[in-house]
Amino acid sequence: MKDILLRLSQLVKDFPFVDELDINPLMISDKDGEPIAVDGRIKIRLQEAERLIK
């Protein structure tokens, strides 16, 4: 669980145009411990993202 939270934090840090990141629920598999995002939404500032990507 700690690893996925660190990765999500890094994602938001690497892409400063991300306004919101919502994953609900985020479950951890009993079988192998892998995270499972059942539903998710990322809200970005599109104009800023387009400028940085070009």
N, CA, C and O atoms as a Maestro MAE file, in Angstrom:
{
 s_m_m2io_version
 :::
 2.0.0
}

f_m_ct {
 s_m_title
 :::
 protein
 m_atom[216] {
  # First column is atom index #
  i_m_mmod_type
  r_m_x_coord
  r_m_y_coord
  r_m_z_coord
  i_m_residue_number
  s_m_chain_name
  s_m_pdb_residue_name
  s_m_pdb_atom_name
  i_m_atomic_number
  :::
  1 25 0.833 -1.190 0.000 1 A "MET " " N  " 7
  2 3 0.000 0.000 0.000 1 A "MET " " CA " 6
  3 2 0.877 1.253 0.000 1 A "MET " " C  " 6
  4 15 0.584 2.230 -0.689 1 A "MET " " O  " 8
  5 25 1.948 1.210 0.777 2 A "LYS " " N  " 7
  6 3 2.846 2.356 0.856 2 A "LYS " " CA " 6
  7 2 3.428 2.684 -0.524 2 A "LYS " " C  " 6
  8 15 3.546 3.851 -0.897 2 A "LYS " " O  " 8
  9 25 3.791 1.635 -1.277 3 A "ASP " " N  " 7
  10 3 4.392 1.822 -2.594 3 A "ASP " " CA " 6
  11 2 3.445 2.537 -3.558 3 A "ASP " " C  " 6
  12 15 3.866 3.452 -4.266 3 A "ASP " " O  " 8
  13 25 2.185 2.138 -3.594 4 A "ILE " " N  " 7
  14 3 1.231 2.769 -4.515 4 A "ILE " " CA " 6
  15 2 0.984 4.227 -4.137 4 A "ILE " " C  " 6
  16 15 0.832 5.077 -5.015 4 A "ILE " " O  " 8
  17 25 0.943 4.520 -2.854 5 A "LEU " " N  " 7
  18 3 0.762 5.907 -2.422 5 A "LEU " " CA " 6
  19 2 1.961 6.768 -2.810 5 A "LEU " " C  " 6
  20 15 1.801 7.923 -3.204 5 A "LEU " " O  " 8
  21 25 3.158 6.204 -2.698 6 A "LEU " " N  " 7
  22 3 4.352 6.935 -3.129 6 A "LEU " " CA " 6
  23 2 4.351 7.163 -4.639 6 A "LEU " " C  " 6
  24 15 4.747 8.232 -5.103 6 A "LEU " " O  " 8
  25 25 3.914 6.178 -5.398 7 A "ARG " " N  " 7
  26 3 3.851 6.328 -6.855 7 A "ARG " " CA " 6
  27 2 2.830 7.382 -7.267 7 A "ARG " " C  " 6
  28 15 3.086 8.180 -8.169 7 A "ARG " " O  " 8
  29 25 1.686 7.385 -6.617 8 A "LEU " " N  " 7
  30 3 0.670 8.397 -6.921 8 A "LEU " " CA " 6
  31 2 1.172 9.792 -6.563 8 A "LEU " " C  " 6
  32 15 0.927 10.744 -7.304 8 A "LEU " " O  " 8
  33 25 1.855 9.922 -5.461 9 A "SER " " N  " 7
  34 3 2.443 11.204 -5.070 9 A "SER " " CA " 6
  35 2 3.459 11.667 -6.101 9 A "SER " " C  " 6
  36 15 3.503 12.849 -6.441 9 A "SER " " O  " 8
  37 25 4.273 10.750 -6.601 10 A "GLN " " N  " 7
  38 3 5.270 11.086 -7.621 10 A "GLN " " CA " 6
  39 2 4.599 11.505 -8.922 10 A "GLN " " C  " 6
  40 15 5.083 12.410 -9.603 10 A "GLN " " O  " 8
  41 25 3.503 10.866 -9.273 11 A "LEU " " N  " 7
  42 3 2.759 11.222 -10.477 11 A "LEU " " CA " 6
  43 2 2.305 12.673 -10.421 11 A "LEU " " C  " 6
  44 15 2.476 13.425 -11.381 11 A "LEU " " O  " 8
  45 25 1.731 13.055 -9.302 12 A "VAL " " N  " 7
  46 3 1.250 14.429 -9.144 12 A "VAL " " CA " 6
  47 2 2.425 15.413 -9.124 12 A "VAL " " C  " 6
  48 15 2.308 16.524 -9.641 12 A "VAL " " O  " 8
  49 25 3.526 15.025 -8.546 13 A "LYS " " N  " 7
  50 3 4.715 15.882 -8.513 13 A "LYS " " CA " 6
  51 2 5.298 16.060 -9.921 13 A "LYS " " C  " 6
  52 15 5.696 17.164 -10.290 13 A "LYS " " O  " 8
  53 25 5.347 14.988 -10.696 14 A "ASP " " N  " 7
  54 3 5.917 15.033 -12.039 14 A "ASP " " CA " 6
  55 2 5.046 15.794 -13.032 14 A "ASP " " C  " 6
  56 15 5.556 16.332 -14.015 14 A "ASP " " O  " 8
  57 25 3.760 15.844 -12.791 15 A "PHE " " N  " 7
  58 3 2.822 16.512 -13.688 15 A "PHE " " CA " 6
  59 2 2.070 17.596 -12.905 15 A "PHE " " C  " 6
  60 15 0.976 17.347 -12.399 15 A "PHE " " O  " 8
  61 25 2.652 18.789 -12.807 16 A "PRO " " N  " 7
  62 3 2.085 19.844 -11.968 16 A "PRO " " CA " 6
  63 2 0.727 20.373 -12.441 16 A "PRO " " C  " 6
  64 15 0.059 21.105 -11.710 16 A "PRO " " O  " 8
  65 25 0.319 20.008 -13.655 17 A "PHE " " N  " 7
  66 3 -0.984 20.452 -14.155 17 A "PHE " " CA " 6
  67 2 -2.130 19.570 -13.651 17 A "PHE " " C  " 6
  68 15 -3.287 19.823 -13.986 17 A "PHE " " O  " 8
  69 25 -1.830 18.547 -12.857 18 A "VAL " " N  " 7
  70 3 -2.872 17.713 -12.258 18 A "VAL " " CA " 6
  71 2 -3.472 18.476 -11.078 18 A "VAL " " C  " 6
  72 15 -2.779 18.819 -10.120 18 A "VAL " " O  " 8
  73 25 -4.780 18.733 -11.173 19 A "ASP " " N  " 7
  74 3 -5.480 19.428 -10.089 19 A "ASP " " CA " 6
  75 2 -6.033 18.463 -9.050 19 A "ASP " " C  " 6
  76 15 -5.959 18.714 -7.847 19 A "ASP " " O  " 8
  77 25 -6.589 17.356 -9.533 20 A "GLU " " N  " 7
  78 3 -7.203 16.387 -8.625 20 A "GLU " " CA " 6
  79 2 -6.904 14.973 -9.102 20 A "GLU " " C  " 6
  80 15 -6.839 14.703 -10.301 20 A "GLU " " O  " 8
  81 25 -6.728 14.093 -8.152 21 A "LEU " " N  " 7
  82 3 -6.557 12.674 -8.431 21 A "LEU " " CA " 6
  83 2 -7.446 11.932 -7.440 21 A "LEU " " C  " 6
  84 15 -7.219 11.973 -6.231 21 A "LEU " " O  " 8
  85 25 -8.454 11.259 -7.969 22 A "ASP " " N  " 7
  86 3 -9.424 10.590 -7.111 22 A "ASP " " CA " 6
  87 2 -9.497 9.114 -7.508 22 A "ASP " " C  " 6
  88 15 -9.846 8.795 -8.644 22 A "ASP " " O  " 8
  89 25 -9.176 8.235 -6.599 23 A "ILE " " N  " 7
  90 3 -9.297 6.799 -6.815 23 A "ILE " " CA " 6
  91 2 -10.149 6.262 -5.668 23 A "ILE " " C  " 6
  92 15 -9.781 6.356 -4.497 23 A "ILE " " O  " 8
  93 25 -11.306 5.692 -6.041 24 A "ASN " " N  " 7
  94 3 -12.228 5.292 -5.001 24 A "ASN " " CA " 6
  95 2 -13.045 4.101 -5.469 24 A "ASN " " C  " 6
  96 15 -13.795 4.239 -6.435 24 A "ASN " " O  " 8
  97 25 -12.946 2.988 -4.864 25 A "PRO " " N  " 7
  98 3 -11.971 2.623 -3.846 25 A "PRO " " CA " 6
  99 2 -10.668 2.122 -4.461 25 A "PRO " " C  " 6
  100 15 -10.636 1.689 -5.613 25 A "PRO " " O  " 8
  101 25 -9.635 2.185 -3.703 26 A "LEU " " N  " 7
  102 3 -8.350 1.584 -4.042 26 A "LEU " " CA " 6
  103 2 -8.208 0.370 -3.135 26 A "LEU " " C  " 6
  104 15 -8.062 0.491 -1.919 26 A "LEU " " O  " 8
  105 25 -8.253 -0.794 -3.753 27 A "MET " " N  " 7
  106 3 -8.208 -2.032 -2.973 27 A "MET " " CA " 6
  107 2 -6.872 -2.726 -3.190 27 A "MET " " C  " 6
  108 15 -6.216 -2.522 -4.212 27 A "MET " " O  " 8
  109 25 -6.481 -3.526 -2.250 28 A "ILE " " N  " 7
  110 3 -5.264 -4.319 -2.347 28 A "ILE " " CA " 6
  111 2 -5.671 -5.790 -2.448 28 A "ILE " " C  " 6
  112 15 -6.425 -6.298 -1.618 28 A "ILE " " O  " 8
  113 25 -5.161 -6.461 -3.476 29 A "SER " " N  " 7
  114 3 -5.497 -7.859 -3.717 29 A "SER " " CA " 6
  115 2 -4.974 -8.750 -2.586 29 A "SER " " C  " 6
  116 15 -3.820 -8.635 -2.175 29 A "SER " " O  " 8
  117 25 -5.835 -9.633 -2.095 30 A "ASP " " N  " 7
  118 3 -5.410 -10.612 -1.087 30 A "ASP " " CA " 6
  119 2 -4.441 -11.619 -1.691 30 A "ASP " " C  " 6
  120 15 -3.560 -12.139 -1.005 30 A "ASP " " O  " 8
  121 25 -4.611 -11.886 -2.969 31 A "LYS " " N  " 7
  122 3 -3.821 -12.920 -3.635 31 A "LYS " " CA " 6
  123 2 -2.359 -12.531 -3.788 31 A "LYS " " C  " 6
  124 15 -1.469 -13.302 -3.430 31 A "LYS " " O  " 8
  125 25 -2.103 -11.316 -4.327 32 A "ASP " " N  " 7
  126 3 -0.722 -10.937 -4.607 32 A "ASP " " CA " 6
  127 2 -0.317 -9.562 -4.072 32 A "ASP " " C  " 6
  128 15 0.808 -9.116 -4.295 32 A "ASP " " O  " 8
  129 25 -1.220 -8.898 -3.375 33 A "GLY " " N  " 7
  130 3 -0.892 -7.606 -2.781 33 A "GLY " " CA " 6
  131 2 -0.867 -6.438 -3.755 33 A "GLY " " C  " 6
  132 15 -0.473 -5.330 -3.391 33 A "GLY " " O  " 8
  133 25 -1.290 -6.683 -4.999 34 A "GLU " " N  " 7
  134 3 -1.302 -5.626 -6.008 34 A "GLU " " CA " 6
  135 2 -2.494 -4.700 -5.794 34 A "GLU " " C  " 6
  136 15 -3.577 -5.145 -5.413 34 A "GLU " " O  " 8
  137 25 -2.284 -3.396 -6.043 35 A "PRO " " N  " 7
  138 3 -3.390 -2.445 -5.917 35 A "PRO " " CA " 6
  139 2 -4.365 -2.575 -7.087 35 A "PRO " " C  " 6
  140 15 -3.971 -2.867 -8.216 35 A "PRO " " O  " 8
  141 25 -5.633 -2.354 -6.793 36 A "ILE " " N  " 7
  142 3 -6.685 -2.394 -7.801 36 A "ILE " " CA " 6
  143 2 -7.494 -1.110 -7.670 36 A "ILE " " C  " 6
  144 15 -8.135 -0.871 -6.647 36 A "ILE " " O  " 8
  145 25 -7.458 -0.281 -8.724 37 A "ALA " " N  " 7
  146 3 -8.260 0.944 -8.752 37 A "ALA " " CA " 6
  147 2 -9.596 0.602 -9.394 37 A "ALA " " C  " 6
  148 15 -9.656 0.316 -10.590 37 A "ALA " " O  " 8
  149 25 -10.655 0.631 -8.618 38 A "VAL " " N  " 7
  150 3 -11.972 0.274 -9.122 38 A "VAL " " CA " 6
  151 2 -12.542 1.408 -9.956 38 A "VAL " " C  " 6
  152 15 -13.162 1.166 -10.992 38 A "VAL " " O  " 8
  153 25 -12.340 2.626 -9.522 39 A "ASP " " N  " 7
  154 3 -12.831 3.800 -10.236 39 A "ASP " " CA " 6
  155 2 -11.834 4.924 -9.997 39 A "ASP " " C  " 6
  156 15 -11.300 5.066 -8.897 39 A "ASP " " O  " 8
  157 25 -11.589 5.712 -11.019 40 A "GLY " " N  " 7
  158 3 -10.630 6.797 -10.858 40 A "GLY " " CA " 6
  159 2 -10.949 7.982 -11.739 40 A "GLY " " C  " 6
  160 15 -11.629 7.860 -12.758 40 A "GLY " " O  " 8
  161 25 -10.445 9.133 -11.325 41 A "ARG " " N  " 7
  162 3 -10.640 10.359 -12.095 41 A "ARG " " CA " 6
  163 2 -9.422 11.255 -11.875 41 A "ARG " " C  " 6
  164 15 -8.953 11.422 -10.749 41 A "ARG " " O  " 8
  165 25 -8.922 11.826 -12.968 42 A "ILE " " N  " 7
  166 3 -7.832 12.788 -12.895 42 A "ILE " " CA " 6
  167 2 -8.323 14.076 -13.542 42 A "ILE " " C  " 6
  168 15 -8.744 14.073 -14.699 42 A "ILE " " O  " 8
  169 25 -8.270 15.163 -12.807 43 A "LYS " " N  " 7
  170 3 -8.664 16.475 -13.323 43 A "LYS " " CA " 6
  171 2 -7.380 17.270 -13.578 43 A "LYS " " C  " 6
  172 15 -6.548 17.432 -12.686 43 A "LYS " " O  " 8
  173 25 -7.236 17.765 -14.815 44 A "ILE " " N  " 7
  174 3 -6.029 18.510 -15.175 44 A "ILE " " CA " 6
  175 2 -6.380 19.889 -15.701 44 A "ILE " " C  " 6
  176 15 -7.512 20.151 -16.108 44 A "ILE " " O  " 8
  177 25 -5.379 20.770 -15.683 45 A "ARG " " N  " 7
  178 3 -5.501 22.083 -16.319 45 A "ARG " " CA " 6
  179 2 -4.993 21.890 -17.746 45 A "ARG " " C  " 6
  180 15 -3.785 21.857 -17.983 45 A "ARG " " O  " 8
  181 25 -5.924 21.763 -18.695 46 A "LEU " " N  " 7
  182 3 -5.615 21.348 -20.048 46 A "LEU " " CA " 6
  183 2 -4.653 22.298 -20.761 46 A "LEU " " C  " 6
  184 15 -3.702 21.842 -21.395 46 A "LEU " " O  " 8
  185 25 -4.882 23.602 -20.671 47 A "GLN " " N  " 7
  186 3 -4.012 24.549 -21.373 47 A "GLN " " CA " 6
  187 2 -2.574 24.456 -20.869 47 A "GLN " " C  " 6
  188 15 -1.634 24.503 -21.663 47 A "GLN " " O  " 8
  189 25 -2.399 24.326 -19.571 48 A "GLU " " N  " 7
  190 3 -1.060 24.195 -19.004 48 A "GLU " " CA " 6
  191 2 -0.419 22.875 -19.432 48 A "GLU " " C  " 6
  192 15 0.772 22.834 -19.740 48 A "GLU " " O  " 8
  193 25 -1.198 21.808 -19.453 49 A "ALA " " N  " 7
  194 3 -0.686 20.503 -19.880 49 A "ALA " " CA " 6
  195 2 -0.239 20.557 -21.337 49 A "ALA " " C  " 6
  196 15 0.825 20.040 -21.675 49 A "ALA " " O  " 8
  197 25 -1.028 21.167 -22.190 50 A "GLU " " N  " 7
  198 3 -0.669 21.265 -23.612 50 A "GLU " " CA " 6
  199 2 0.615 22.056 -23.803 50 A "GLU " " C  " 6
  200 15 1.437 21.685 -24.641 50 A "GLU " " O  " 8
  201 25 0.814 23.132 -23.055 51 A "ARG " " N  " 7
  202 3 2.036 23.926 -23.158 51 A "ARG " " CA " 6
  203 2 3.259 23.124 -22.720 51 A "ARG " " C  " 6
  204 15 4.309 23.205 -23.357 51 A "ARG " " O  " 8
  205 25 3.137 22.357 -21.650 52 A "LEU " " N  " 7
  206 3 4.277 21.598 -21.140 52 A "LEU " " CA " 6
  207 2 4.605 20.390 -22.006 52 A "LEU " " C  " 6
  208 15 5.767 19.991 -22.084 52 A "LEU " " O  " 8
  209 25 3.633 19.812 -22.643 53 A "ILE " " N  " 7
  210 3 3.851 18.616 -23.443 53 A "ILE " " CA " 6
  211 2 4.468 18.940 -24.794 53 A "ILE " " C  " 6
  212 15 5.211 18.124 -25.340 53 A "ILE " " O  " 8
  213 25 4.180 20.100 -25.340 54 A "LYS " " N  " 7
  214 3 4.701 20.467 -26.675 54 A "LYS " " CA " 6
  215 2 6.165 20.721 -26.673 54 A "LYS " " C  " 6
  216 15 6.739 21.036 -27.716 54 A "LYS " " O  " 8
  :::
 }
 m_bond[215] {
  # First column is bond index #
  i_m_from
  i_m_to
  i_m_order
  :::
  1 1 2 1
  2 2 3 1
  3 3 4 2
  4 3 5 1
  5 5 6 1
  6 6 7 1
  7 7 8 2
  8 7 9 1
  9 9 10 1
  10 10 11 1
  11 11 12 2
  12 11 13 1
  13 13 14 1
  14 14 15 1
  15 15 16 2
  16 15 17 1
  17 17 18 1
  18 18 19 1
  19 19 20 2
  20 19 21 1
  21 21 22 1
  22 22 23 1
  23 23 24 2
  24 23 25 1
  25 25 26 1
  26 26 27 1
  27 27 28 2
  28 27 29 1
  29 29 30 1
  30 30 31 1
  31 31 32 2
  32 31 33 1
  33 33 34 1
  34 34 35 1
  35 35 36 2
  36 35 37 1
  37 37 38 1
  38 38 39 1
  39 39 40 2
  40 39 41 1
  41 41 42 1
  42 42 43 1
  43 43 44 2
  44 43 45 1
  45 45 46 1
  46 46 47 1
  47 47 48 2
  48 47 49 1
  49 49 50 1
  50 50 51 1
  51 51 52 2
  52 51 53 1
  53 53 54 1
  54 54 55 1
  55 55 56 2
  56 55 57 1
  57 57 58 1
  58 58 59 1
  59 59 60 2
  60 59 61 1
  61 61 62 1
  62 62 63 1
  63 63 64 2
  64 63 65 1
  65 65 66 1
  66 66 67 1
  67 67 68 2
  68 67 69 1
  69 69 70 1
  70 70 71 1
  71 71 72 2
  72 71 73 1
  73 73 74 1
  74 74 75 1
  75 75 76 2
  76 75 77 1
  77 77 78 1
  78 78 79 1
  79 79 80 2
  80 79 81 1
  81 81 82 1
  82 82 83 1
  83 83 84 2
  84 83 85 1
  85 85 86 1
  86 86 87 1
  87 87 88 2
  88 87 89 1
  89 89 90 1
  90 90 91 1
  91 91 92 2
  92 91 93 1
  93 93 94 1
  94 94 95 1
  95 95 96 2
  96 95 97 1
  97 97 98 1
  98 98 99 1
  99 99 100 2
  100 99 101 1
  101 101 102 1
  102 102 103 1
  103 103 104 2
  104 103 105 1
  105 105 106 1
  106 106 107 1
  107 107 108 2
  108 107 109 1
  109 109 110 1
  110 110 111 1
  111 111 112 2
  112 111 113 1
  113 113 114 1
  114 114 115 1
  115 115 116 2
  116 115 117 1
  117 117 118 1
  118 118 119 1
  119 119 120 2
  120 119 121 1
  121 121 122 1
  122 122 123 1
  123 123 124 2
  124 123 125 1
  125 125 126 1
  126 126 127 1
  127 127 128 2
  128 127 129 1
  129 129 130 1
  130 130 131 1
  131 131 132 2
  132 131 133 1
  133 133 134 1
  134 134 135 1
  135 135 136 2
  136 135 137 1
  137 137 138 1
  138 138 139 1
  139 139 140 2
  140 139 141 1
  141 141 142 1
  142 142 143 1
  143 143 144 2
  144 143 145 1
  145 145 146 1
  146 146 147 1
  147 147 148 2
  148 147 149 1
  149 149 150 1
  150 150 151 1
  151 151 152 2
  152 151 153 1
  153 153 154 1
  154 154 155 1
  155 155 156 2
  156 155 157 1
  157 157 158 1
  158 158 159 1
  159 159 160 2
  160 159 161 1
  161 161 162 1
  162 162 163 1
  163 163 164 2
  164 163 165 1
  165 165 166 1
  166 166 167 1
  167 167 168 2
  168 167 169 1
  169 169 170 1
  170 170 171 1
  171 171 172 2
  172 171 173 1
  173 173 174 1
  174 174 175 1
  175 175 176 2
  176 175 177 1
  177 177 178 1
  178 178 179 1
  179 179 180 2
  180 179 181 1
  181 181 182 1
  182 182 183 1
  183 183 184 2
  184 183 185 1
  185 185 186 1
  186 186 187 1
  187 187 188 2
  188 187 189 1
  189 189 190 1
  190 190 191 1
  191 191 192 2
  192 191 193 1
  193 193 194 1
  194 194 195 1
  195 195 196 2
  196 195 197 1
  197 197 198 1
  198 198 199 1
  199 199 200 2
  200 199 201 1
  201 201 202 1
  202 202 203 1
  203 203 204 2
  204 203 205 1
  205 205 206 1
  206 206 207 1
  207 207 208 2
  208 207 209 1
  209 209 210 1
  210 210 211 1
  211 211 212 2
  212 211 213 1
  213 213 214 1
  214 214 215 1
  215 215 216 2
  :::
 }
}
